[in-house]
């Protein structure tokens, strides 16, 4: 997944980089690196983001995990 597509998926989901880092339970620097193309987006994460961002029903919400 190219960095542009990664950022577009997050934009479509209305997720920030910190939102995704929280959902993935990873360090923000990892998500920032993927956004800049400095780290590869894992294939399963790319598939998941593509599927979520194409959700035409608008059922995706950002959840906070404690």
PyMOL Python script that loads the backbone (N, CA, C, O; Angstrom):
from pymol import cmd

cmd.read_pdbstr("""\
ATOM      1  N   UNK A   1       0.853  -1.170   0.000  1.00  0.00           N
ATOM      2  CA  UNK A   1       0.000   0.000   0.000  1.00  0.00           C
ATOM      3  C   UNK A   1       0.896   1.229   0.000  1.00  0.00           C
ATOM      4  O   UNK A   1       1.789   1.363   0.836  1.00  0.00           O
ATOM      5  N   UNK A   2       0.650   2.106  -0.930  1.00  0.00           N
ATOM      6  CA  UNK A   2       1.415   3.355  -1.014  1.00  0.00           C
ATOM      7  C   UNK A   2       0.998   4.299   0.117  1.00  0.00           C
ATOM      8  O   UNK A   2      -0.135   4.240   0.595  1.00  0.00           O
ATOM      9  N   UNK A   3       1.916   5.164   0.540  1.00  0.00           N
ATOM     10  CA  UNK A   3       1.588   6.101   1.619  1.00  0.00           C
ATOM     11  C   UNK A   3       0.350   6.953   1.316  1.00  0.00           C
ATOM     12  O   UNK A   3      -0.429   7.260   2.218  1.00  0.00           O
ATOM     13  N   UNK A   4       0.172   7.333   0.049  1.00  0.00           N
ATOM     14  CA  UNK A   4      -0.987   8.152  -0.323  1.00  0.00           C
ATOM     15  C   UNK A   4      -2.291   7.394  -0.082  1.00  0.00           C
ATOM     16  O   UNK A   4      -3.260   7.959   0.426  1.00  0.00           O
ATOM     17  N   UNK A   5      -2.310   6.118  -0.446  1.00  0.00           N
ATOM     18  CA  UNK A   5      -3.513   5.306  -0.230  1.00  0.00           C
ATOM     19  C   UNK A   5      -3.752   5.101   1.262  1.00  0.00           C
ATOM     20  O   UNK A   5      -4.892   5.145   1.725  1.00  0.00           O
ATOM     21  N   UNK A   6      -2.681   4.879   2.009  1.00  0.00           N
ATOM     22  CA  UNK A   6      -2.776   4.720   3.458  1.00  0.00           C
ATOM     23  C   UNK A   6      -3.439   5.952   4.076  1.00  0.00           C
ATOM     24  O   UNK A   6      -4.377   5.836   4.864  1.00  0.00           O
ATOM     25  N   UNK A   7      -2.938   7.131   3.706  1.00  0.00           N
ATOM     26  CA  UNK A   7      -3.496   8.376   4.253  1.00  0.00           C
ATOM     27  C   UNK A   7      -4.935   8.591   3.790  1.00  0.00           C
ATOM     28  O   UNK A   7      -5.765   9.085   4.553  1.00  0.00           O
ATOM     29  N   UNK A   8      -5.235   8.220   2.535  1.00  0.00           N
ATOM     30  CA  UNK A   8      -6.600   8.367   2.019  1.00  0.00           C
ATOM     31  C   UNK A   8      -7.567   7.464   2.785  1.00  0.00           C
ATOM     32  O   UNK A   8      -8.682   7.880   3.099  1.00  0.00           O
ATOM     33  N   UNK A   9      -7.157   6.252   3.083  1.00  0.00           N
ATOM     34  CA  UNK A   9      -8.010   5.348   3.865  1.00  0.00           C
ATOM     35  C   UNK A   9      -8.308   5.948   5.232  1.00  0.00           C
ATOM     36  O   UNK A   9      -9.453   5.938   5.685  1.00  0.00           O
ATOM     37  N   UNK A  10      -7.283   6.468   5.884  1.00  0.00           N
ATOM     38  CA  UNK A  10      -7.499   7.081   7.198  1.00  0.00           C
ATOM     39  C   UNK A  10      -8.412   8.293   7.083  1.00  0.00           C
ATOM     40  O   UNK A  10      -9.271   8.511   7.937  1.00  0.00           O
ATOM     41  N   UNK A  11      -8.229   9.078   6.031  1.00  0.00           N
ATOM     42  CA  UNK A  11      -9.089  10.243   5.807  1.00  0.00           C
ATOM     43  C   UNK A  11     -10.548   9.805   5.636  1.00  0.00           C
ATOM     44  O   UNK A  11     -11.450  10.392   6.233  1.00  0.00           O
ATOM     45  N   UNK A  12     -10.773   8.776   4.821  1.00  0.00           N
ATOM     46  CA  UNK A  12     -12.131   8.274   4.597  1.00  0.00           C
ATOM     47  C   UNK A  12     -12.765   7.753   5.879  1.00  0.00           C
ATOM     48  O   UNK A  12     -13.974   7.869   6.078  1.00  0.00           O
ATOM     49  N   UNK A  13     -11.943   7.182   6.741  1.00  0.00           N
ATOM     50  CA  UNK A  13     -12.436   6.667   8.019  1.00  0.00           C
ATOM     51  C   UNK A  13     -12.557   7.756   9.082  1.00  0.00           C
ATOM     52  O   UNK A  13     -13.111   7.528  10.158  1.00  0.00           O
ATOM     53  N   UNK A  14     -12.042   8.921   8.774  1.00  0.00           N
ATOM     54  CA  UNK A  14     -11.973  10.035   9.724  1.00  0.00           C
ATOM     55  C   UNK A  14     -11.155   9.638  10.954  1.00  0.00           C
ATOM     56  O   UNK A  14     -11.500   9.973  12.087  1.00  0.00           O
ATOM     57  N   UNK A  15     -10.063   8.915  10.696  1.00  0.00           N
ATOM     58  CA  UNK A  15      -9.142   8.499  11.744  1.00  0.00           C
ATOM     59  C   UNK A  15      -7.860   9.305  11.620  1.00  0.00           C
ATOM     60  O   UNK A  15      -7.378   9.560  10.517  1.00  0.00           O
ATOM     61  N   UNK A  16      -7.323   9.695  12.744  1.00  0.00           N
ATOM     62  CA  UNK A  16      -6.012  10.336  12.774  1.00  0.00           C
ATOM     63  C   UNK A  16      -4.952   9.242  12.937  1.00  0.00           C
ATOM     64  O   UNK A  16      -5.271   8.080  13.189  1.00  0.00           O
ATOM     65  N   UNK A  17      -3.704   9.634  12.789  1.00  0.00           N
ATOM     66  CA  UNK A  17      -2.622   8.671  13.036  1.00  0.00           C
ATOM     67  C   UNK A  17      -2.659   8.171  14.479  1.00  0.00           C
ATOM     68  O   UNK A  17      -2.503   6.971  14.702  1.00  0.00           O
ATOM     69  N   UNK A  18      -2.862   9.054  15.473  1.00  0.00           N
ATOM     70  CA  UNK A  18      -2.984   8.552  16.847  1.00  0.00           C
ATOM     71  C   UNK A  18      -4.170   7.597  17.030  1.00  0.00           C
ATOM     72  O   UNK A  18      -4.083   6.647  17.808  1.00  0.00           O
ATOM     73  N   UNK A  19      -5.276   7.844  16.318  1.00  0.00           N
ATOM     74  CA  UNK A  19      -6.422   6.925  16.400  1.00  0.00           C
ATOM     75  C   UNK A  19      -6.017   5.525  15.950  1.00  0.00           C
ATOM     76  O   UNK A  19      -6.313   4.539  16.626  1.00  0.00           O
ATOM     77  N   UNK A  20      -5.342   5.442  14.811  1.00  0.00           N
ATOM     78  CA  UNK A  20      -4.944   4.135  14.295  1.00  0.00           C
ATOM     79  C   UNK A  20      -3.932   3.467  15.219  1.00  0.00           C
ATOM     80  O   UNK A  20      -4.012   2.262  15.459  1.00  0.00           O
ATOM     81  N   UNK A  21      -2.992   4.233  15.733  1.00  0.00           N
ATOM     82  CA  UNK A  21      -2.008   3.667  16.663  1.00  0.00           C
ATOM     83  C   UNK A  21      -2.704   3.089  17.891  1.00  0.00           C
ATOM     84  O   UNK A  21      -2.307   2.042  18.402  1.00  0.00           O
ATOM     85  N   UNK A  22      -3.739   3.771  18.357  1.00  0.00           N
ATOM     86  CA  UNK A  22      -4.482   3.272  19.518  1.00  0.00           C
ATOM     87  C   UNK A  22      -5.224   1.985  19.180  1.00  0.00           C
ATOM     88  O   UNK A  22      -5.201   1.032  19.960  1.00  0.00           O
ATOM     89  N   UNK A  23      -5.879   1.951  18.029  1.00  0.00           N
ATOM     90  CA  UNK A  23      -6.608   0.749  17.617  1.00  0.00           C
ATOM     91  C   UNK A  23      -5.649  -0.430  17.462  1.00  0.00           C
ATOM     92  O   UNK A  23      -5.961  -1.550  17.866  1.00  0.00           O
ATOM     93  N   UNK A  24      -4.487  -0.170  16.877  1.00  0.00           N
ATOM     94  CA  UNK A  24      -3.500  -1.233  16.658  1.00  0.00           C
ATOM     95  C   UNK A  24      -2.682  -1.543  17.902  1.00  0.00           C
ATOM     96  O   UNK A  24      -1.951  -2.533  17.946  1.00  0.00           O
ATOM     97  N   UNK A  25      -2.811  -0.690  18.913  1.00  0.00           N
ATOM     98  CA  UNK A  25      -2.032  -0.818  20.145  1.00  0.00           C
ATOM     99  C   UNK A  25      -0.540  -0.867  19.828  1.00  0.00           C
ATOM    100  O   UNK A  25       0.191  -1.748  20.280  1.00  0.00           O
ATOM    101  N   UNK A  26      -0.119   0.120  19.029  1.00  0.00           N
ATOM    102  CA  UNK A  26       1.294   0.224  18.688  1.00  0.00           C
ATOM    103  C   UNK A  26       1.756   1.651  18.931  1.00  0.00           C
ATOM    104  O   UNK A  26       0.945   2.543  19.182  1.00  0.00           O
ATOM    105  N   UNK A  27       3.041   1.856  18.857  1.00  0.00           N
ATOM    106  CA  UNK A  27       3.608   3.181  19.046  1.00  0.00           C
ATOM    107  C   UNK A  27       3.238   4.078  17.871  1.00  0.00           C
ATOM    108  O   UNK A  27       3.203   3.631  16.724  1.00  0.00           O
ATOM    109  N   UNK A  28       2.965   5.328  18.161  1.00  0.00           N
ATOM    110  CA  UNK A  28       2.596   6.293  17.130  1.00  0.00           C
ATOM    111  C   UNK A  28       3.671   6.395  16.053  1.00  0.00           C
ATOM    112  O   UNK A  28       3.351   6.607  14.883  1.00  0.00           O
ATOM    113  N   UNK A  29       4.931   6.250  16.425  1.00  0.00           N
ATOM    114  CA  UNK A  29       6.015   6.381  15.445  1.00  0.00           C
ATOM    115  C   UNK A  29       5.919   5.322  14.343  1.00  0.00           C
ATOM    116  O   UNK A  29       6.349   5.566  13.215  1.00  0.00           O
ATOM    117  N   UNK A  30       5.365   4.163  14.654  1.00  0.00           N
ATOM    118  CA  UNK A  30       5.190   3.102  13.650  1.00  0.00           C
ATOM    119  C   UNK A  30       4.177   3.544  12.598  1.00  0.00           C
ATOM    120  O   UNK A  30       4.408   3.387  11.399  1.00  0.00           O
ATOM    121  N   UNK A  31       3.064   4.095  13.051  1.00  0.00           N
ATOM    122  CA  UNK A  31       2.013   4.555  12.140  1.00  0.00           C
ATOM    123  C   UNK A  31       2.499   5.761  11.337  1.00  0.00           C
ATOM    124  O   UNK A  31       2.201   5.880  10.149  1.00  0.00           O
ATOM    125  N   UNK A  32       3.240   6.644  11.979  1.00  0.00           N
ATOM    126  CA  UNK A  32       3.799   7.798  11.272  1.00  0.00           C
ATOM    127  C   UNK A  32       4.753   7.347  10.171  1.00  0.00           C
ATOM    128  O   UNK A  32       4.751   7.909   9.076  1.00  0.00           O
ATOM    129  N   UNK A  33       5.565   6.338  10.458  1.00  0.00           N
ATOM    130  CA  UNK A  33       6.501   5.823   9.454  1.00  0.00           C
ATOM    131  C   UNK A  33       5.754   5.224   8.263  1.00  0.00           C
ATOM    132  O   UNK A  33       6.168   5.406   7.118  1.00  0.00           O
ATOM    133  N   UNK A  34       4.659   4.513   8.524  1.00  0.00           N
ATOM    134  CA  UNK A  34       3.859   3.962   7.424  1.00  0.00           C
ATOM    135  C   UNK A  34       3.239   5.086   6.598  1.00  0.00           C
ATOM    136  O   UNK A  34       3.155   4.987   5.374  1.00  0.00           O
ATOM    137  N   UNK A  35       2.809   6.141   7.261  1.00  0.00           N
ATOM    138  CA  UNK A  35       2.186   7.275   6.580  1.00  0.00           C
ATOM    139  C   UNK A  35       3.165   8.005   5.667  1.00  0.00           C
ATOM    140  O   UNK A  35       2.773   8.550   4.635  1.00  0.00           O
ATOM    141  N   UNK A  36       4.441   8.015   6.051  1.00  0.00           N
ATOM    142  CA  UNK A  36       5.477   8.703   5.264  1.00  0.00           C
ATOM    143  C   UNK A  36       6.161   7.779   4.261  1.00  0.00           C
ATOM    144  O   UNK A  36       6.990   8.231   3.471  1.00  0.00           O
ATOM    145  N   UNK A  37       5.823   6.492   4.284  1.00  0.00           N
ATOM    146  CA  UNK A  37       6.463   5.548   3.378  1.00  0.00           C
ATOM    147  C   UNK A  37       7.806   5.060   3.875  1.00  0.00           C
ATOM    148  O   UNK A  37       8.560   4.444   3.121  1.00  0.00           O
ATOM    149  N   UNK A  38       8.116   5.326   5.129  1.00  0.00           N
ATOM    150  CA  UNK A  38       9.386   4.883   5.714  1.00  0.00           C
ATOM    151  C   UNK A  38       9.293   3.463   6.261  1.00  0.00           C
ATOM    152  O   UNK A  38      10.312   2.841   6.562  1.00  0.00           O
ATOM    153  N   UNK A  39       8.071   2.952   6.388  1.00  0.00           N
ATOM    154  CA  UNK A  39       7.839   1.570   6.824  1.00  0.00           C
ATOM    155  C   UNK A  39       6.730   1.004   5.954  1.00  0.00           C
ATOM    156  O   UNK A  39       5.800   1.717   5.575  1.00  0.00           O
ATOM    157  N   UNK A  40       6.831  -0.267   5.642  1.00  0.00           N
ATOM    158  CA  UNK A  40       5.804  -0.923   4.838  1.00  0.00           C
ATOM    159  C   UNK A  40       4.545  -1.150   5.666  1.00  0.00           C
ATOM    160  O   UNK A  40       4.616  -1.477   6.851  1.00  0.00           O
ATOM    161  N   UNK A  41       3.403  -0.974   5.030  1.00  0.00           N
ATOM    162  CA  UNK A  41       2.129  -1.305   5.662  1.00  0.00           C
ATOM    163  C   UNK A  41       1.964  -2.819   5.539  1.00  0.00           C
ATOM    164  O   UNK A  41       1.984  -3.348   4.427  1.00  0.00           O
ATOM    165  N   UNK A  42       1.799  -3.527   6.663  1.00  0.00           N
ATOM    166  CA  UNK A  42       1.618  -4.978   6.573  1.00  0.00           C
ATOM    167  C   UNK A  42       0.424  -5.319   5.674  1.00  0.00           C
ATOM    168  O   UNK A  42      -0.593  -4.626   5.707  1.00  0.00           O
ATOM    169  N   UNK A  43       0.544  -6.378   4.874  1.00  0.00           N
ATOM    170  CA  UNK A  43      -0.515  -6.717   3.914  1.00  0.00           C
ATOM    171  C   UNK A  43      -1.906  -6.860   4.530  1.00  0.00           C
ATOM    172  O   UNK A  43      -2.883  -6.381   3.954  1.00  0.00           O
ATOM    173  N   UNK A  44      -2.011  -7.504   5.678  1.00  0.00           N
ATOM    174  CA  UNK A  44      -3.334  -7.673   6.288  1.00  0.00           C
ATOM    175  C   UNK A  44      -3.898  -6.345   6.784  1.00  0.00           C
ATOM    176  O   UNK A  44      -5.110  -6.132   6.737  1.00  0.00           O
ATOM    177  N   UNK A  45      -3.034  -5.456   7.257  1.00  0.00           N
ATOM    178  CA  UNK A  45      -3.489  -4.125   7.661  1.00  0.00           C
ATOM    179  C   UNK A  45      -3.988  -3.358   6.446  1.00  0.00           C
ATOM    180  O   UNK A  45      -5.008  -2.673   6.525  1.00  0.00           O
ATOM    181  N   UNK A  46      -3.289  -3.462   5.332  1.00  0.00           N
ATOM    182  CA  UNK A  46      -3.707  -2.779   4.103  1.00  0.00           C
ATOM    183  C   UNK A  46      -5.082  -3.270   3.658  1.00  0.00           C
ATOM    184  O   UNK A  46      -5.943  -2.466   3.302  1.00  0.00           O
ATOM    185  N   UNK A  47      -5.286  -4.571   3.676  1.00  0.00           N
ATOM    186  CA  UNK A  47      -6.585  -5.133   3.288  1.00  0.00           C
ATOM    187  C   UNK A  47      -7.675  -4.630   4.219  1.00  0.00           C
ATOM    188  O   UNK A  47      -8.741  -4.214   3.765  1.00  0.00           O
ATOM    189  N   UNK A  48      -7.415  -4.666   5.515  1.00  0.00           N
ATOM    190  CA  UNK A  48      -8.387  -4.231   6.519  1.00  0.00           C
ATOM    191  C   UNK A  48      -8.760  -2.765   6.315  1.00  0.00           C
ATOM    192  O   UNK A  48      -9.941  -2.415   6.335  1.00  0.00           O
ATOM    193  N   UNK A  49      -7.761  -1.910   6.120  1.00  0.00           N
ATOM    194  CA  UNK A  49      -8.034  -0.485   5.922  1.00  0.00           C
ATOM    195  C   UNK A  49      -8.825  -0.242   4.641  1.00  0.00           C
ATOM    196  O   UNK A  49      -9.741   0.580   4.621  1.00  0.00           O
ATOM    197  N   UNK A  50      -8.477  -0.949   3.582  1.00  0.00           N
ATOM    198  CA  UNK A  50      -9.217  -0.793   2.319  1.00  0.00           C
ATOM    199  C   UNK A  50     -10.684  -1.185   2.486  1.00  0.00           C
ATOM    200  O   UNK A  50     -11.581  -0.479   2.027  1.00  0.00           O
ATOM    201  N   UNK A  51     -10.913  -2.308   3.142  1.00  0.00           N
ATOM    202  CA  UNK A  51     -12.290  -2.762   3.348  1.00  0.00           C
ATOM    203  C   UNK A  51     -13.072  -1.785   4.215  1.00  0.00           C
ATOM    204  O   UNK A  51     -14.208  -1.435   3.895  1.00  0.00           O
ATOM    205  N   UNK A  52     -12.470  -1.350   5.301  1.00  0.00           N
ATOM    206  CA  UNK A  52     -13.161  -0.408   6.186  1.00  0.00           C
ATOM    207  C   UNK A  52     -13.454   0.911   5.492  1.00  0.00           C
ATOM    208  O   UNK A  52     -14.538   1.471   5.657  1.00  0.00           O
ATOM    209  N   UNK A  53     -12.509   1.408   4.726  1.00  0.00           N
ATOM    210  CA  UNK A  53     -12.680   2.723   4.103  1.00  0.00           C
ATOM    211  C   UNK A  53     -13.693   2.699   2.963  1.00  0.00           C
ATOM    212  O   UNK A  53     -14.194   3.749   2.561  1.00  0.00           O
ATOM    213  N   UNK A  54     -13.999   1.516   2.437  1.00  0.00           N
ATOM    214  CA  UNK A  54     -14.987   1.399   1.366  1.00  0.00           C
ATOM    215  C   UNK A  54     -16.383   1.102   1.897  1.00  0.00           C
ATOM    216  O   UNK A  54     -17.311   0.899   1.114  1.00  0.00           O
ATOM    217  N   UNK A  55     -16.540   1.074   3.189  1.00  0.00           N
ATOM    218  CA  UNK A  55     -17.827   0.801   3.818  1.00  0.00           C
ATOM    219  C   UNK A  55     -18.802   1.922   3.468  1.00  0.00           C
ATOM    220  O   UNK A  55     -18.691   3.032   3.988  1.00  0.00           O
ATOM    221  N   UNK A  56     -19.741   1.632   2.602  1.00  0.00           N
ATOM    222  CA  UNK A  56     -20.678   2.663   2.144  1.00  0.00           C
ATOM    223  C   UNK A  56     -21.820   2.893   3.117  1.00  0.00           C
ATOM    224  O   UNK A  56     -22.582   3.847   2.957  1.00  0.00           O
ATOM    225  N   UNK A  57     -21.954   2.043   4.118  1.00  0.00           N
ATOM    226  CA  UNK A  57     -23.035   2.209   5.081  1.00  0.00           C
ATOM    227  C   UNK A  57     -22.664   3.157   6.210  1.00  0.00           C
ATOM    228  O   UNK A  57     -23.528   3.571   6.984  1.00  0.00           O
ATOM    229  N   UNK A  58     -21.405   3.498   6.307  1.00  0.00           N
ATOM    230  CA  UNK A  58     -20.975   4.419   7.347  1.00  0.00           C
ATOM    231  C   UNK A  58     -21.044   3.830   8.740  1.00  0.00           C
ATOM    232  O   UNK A  58     -21.284   4.549   9.710  1.00  0.00           O
ATOM    233  N   UNK A  59     -20.837   2.533   8.846  1.00  0.00           N
ATOM    234  CA  UNK A  59     -20.967   1.877  10.140  1.00  0.00           C
ATOM    235  C   UNK A  59     -19.678   1.833  10.944  1.00  0.00           C
ATOM    236  O   UNK A  59     -19.676   1.352  12.077  1.00  0.00           O
ATOM    237  N   UNK A  60     -18.598   2.319  10.386  1.00  0.00           N
ATOM    238  CA  UNK A  60     -17.320   2.261  11.084  1.00  0.00           C
ATOM    239  C   UNK A  60     -17.246   3.392  12.093  1.00  0.00           C
ATOM    240  O   UNK A  60     -17.484   4.553  11.759  1.00  0.00           O
ATOM    241  N   UNK A  61     -16.922   3.054  13.302  1.00  0.00           N
ATOM    242  CA  UNK A  61     -16.746   4.035  14.364  1.00  0.00           C
ATOM    243  C   UNK A  61     -15.353   3.856  14.950  1.00  0.00           C
ATOM    244  O   UNK A  61     -14.767   2.776  14.872  1.00  0.00           O
ATOM    245  N   UNK A  62     -14.839   4.918  15.531  1.00  0.00           N
ATOM    246  CA  UNK A  62     -13.577   4.814  16.249  1.00  0.00           C
ATOM    247  C   UNK A  62     -13.904   4.422  17.676  1.00  0.00           C
ATOM    248  O   UNK A  62     -14.681   5.098  18.350  1.00  0.00           O
ATOM    249  N   UNK A  63     -13.321   3.345  18.131  1.00  0.00           N
ATOM    250  CA  UNK A  63     -13.559   2.875  19.480  1.00  0.00           C
ATOM    251  C   UNK A  63     -12.321   3.099  20.325  1.00  0.00           C
ATOM    252  O   UNK A  63     -11.194   3.013  19.836  1.00  0.00           O
ATOM    253  N   UNK A  64     -12.541   3.383  21.583  1.00  0.00           N
ATOM    254  CA  UNK A  64     -11.443   3.517  22.528  1.00  0.00           C
ATOM    255  C   UNK A  64     -11.334   2.215  23.295  1.00  0.00           C
ATOM    256  O   UNK A  64     -12.303   1.745  23.891  1.00  0.00           O
ATOM    257  N   UNK A  65     -10.158   1.646  23.274  1.00  0.00           N
ATOM    258  CA  UNK A  65      -9.904   0.411  23.997  1.00  0.00           C
ATOM    259  C   UNK A  65      -9.136   0.745  25.258  1.00  0.00           C
ATOM    260  O   UNK A  65      -8.100   1.409  25.214  1.00  0.00           O
ATOM    261  N   UNK A  66      -9.645   0.287  26.363  1.00  0.00           N
ATOM    262  CA  UNK A  66      -8.973   0.560  27.650  1.00  0.00           C
ATOM    263  C   UNK A  66      -8.222  -0.648  28.130  1.00  0.00           C
ATOM    264  O   UNK A  66      -7.599  -0.606  29.191  1.00  0.00           O
TER     265      UNK A  66
END
""", "prot")
cmd.dss("prot")
cmd.show_as("cartoon", "prot")
cmd.util.cbc("prot")
cmd.orient("prot")
